[in-house]
Amino acid sequence: SQSDREETKRRQAQVRKLEREEEAILTDLGTLEEEHTVLSNQLADPAVYSDGAKAKAVQAHLKANEAQQAGLHEKWETVASELEALKG
């Protein structure tokens, strides 16, 4: 029926939207993970580690990066479960 086709189209549009959102989240997570590696390597550098101000700045960036990653992981889990529910 007409309403079934409309519901199917609406569901497909929602799935596409969530898939794009999921792709963006995963891209952002990849970027943050790369940044985390760079920051961790900086912190391991004796020149940075022995400079209290530099070390604190890098640690602050690491902490912010980890918080962003945690937030994106939560968002990704939500999007993934919504997608799973829609796809049945």
C-alpha positions as CSV (number, residue, x, y, z in Angstrom):
1,S,0.0,0.0,0.0
2,Q,0.9,3.7,-0.3
3,S,1.6,4.0,3.4
4,D,3.9,1.0,3.4
5,R,5.9,2.4,0.6
6,E,6.2,5.7,2.4
7,E,7.3,4.0,5.5
8,T,9.9,2.0,3.6
9,K,11.2,5.2,2.0
10,R,11.3,7.0,5.3
11,R,13.2,4.1,6.9
12,Q,15.7,3.9,4.0
13,A,16.3,7.7,4.3
14,Q,16.9,7.3,8.0
15,V,19.3,4.4,7.4
16,R,21.3,6.5,4.9
17,K,21.5,9.4,7.3
18,L,22.7,7.2,10.1
19,E,25.2,5.5,7.9
20,R,26.7,8.9,6.9
21,E,26.7,9.9,10.5
22,E,28.5,6.7,11.5
23,E,31.1,7.2,8.8
24,A,31.8,10.7,10.0
25,I,32.1,9.6,13.6
26,L,34.6,6.8,12.6
27,T,36.6,9.3,10.5
28,D,36.8,11.7,13.5
29,L,37.8,8.8,15.8
30,G,40.6,7.8,13.4
31,T,41.9,11.4,13.4
32,L,41.7,11.6,17.2
33,E,43.5,8.2,17.6
34,E,46.3,9.5,15.3
35,E,46.6,12.7,17.3
36,H,46.7,10.7,20.5
37,T,49.6,8.7,19.2
38,V,51.5,11.8,18.3
39,L,50.8,13.4,21.7
40,S,51.8,10.2,23.5
41,N,55.1,10.1,21.6
42,Q,55.7,13.8,22.4
43,L,55.2,13.0,26.1
44,A,57.7,10.2,25.9
45,D,60.3,12.6,24.4
46,P,62.8,13.5,27.2
47,A,62.9,17.1,25.9
48,V,59.2,17.5,26.5
49,Y,58.9,15.3,29.6
50,S,61.7,17.2,31.3
51,D,60.1,20.6,30.6
52,G,57.3,20.9,33.1
53,A,55.2,23.4,31.2
54,K,55.5,21.5,27.9
55,A,54.7,18.2,29.6
56,K,51.6,19.7,31.3
57,A,50.4,21.1,28.0
58,V,50.8,17.8,26.2
59,Q,49.0,16.0,29.1
60,A,46.1,18.5,28.9
61,H,45.8,17.8,25.2
62,L,45.9,14.1,25.8
63,K,43.2,14.3,28.4
64,A,41.0,16.5,26.1
65,N,41.6,14.0,23.2
66,E,40.6,11.1,25.4
67,A,37.4,12.9,26.5
68,Q,36.6,13.6,22.8
69,Q,37.2,10.0,21.9
70,A,35.0,8.8,24.8
71,G,32.2,11.1,23.6
72,L,32.5,9.9,20.0
73,H,32.5,6.2,21.1
74,E,29.2,6.8,23.0
75,K,27.7,8.6,20.0
76,W,28.9,5.8,17.7
77,E,27.3,3.1,19.9
78,T,24.0,5.0,19.8
79,V,24.1,5.4,16.0
80,A,25.1,1.8,15.5
81,S,22.3,0.5,17.7
82,E,19.8,2.8,15.9
83,L,21.0,1.5,12.6
84,E,20.8,-2.1,13.7
85,A,17.2,-1.5,14.9
86,L,16.2,0.1,11.6
87,K,17.8,-2.6,9.5
88,G,16.1,-5.2,11.6
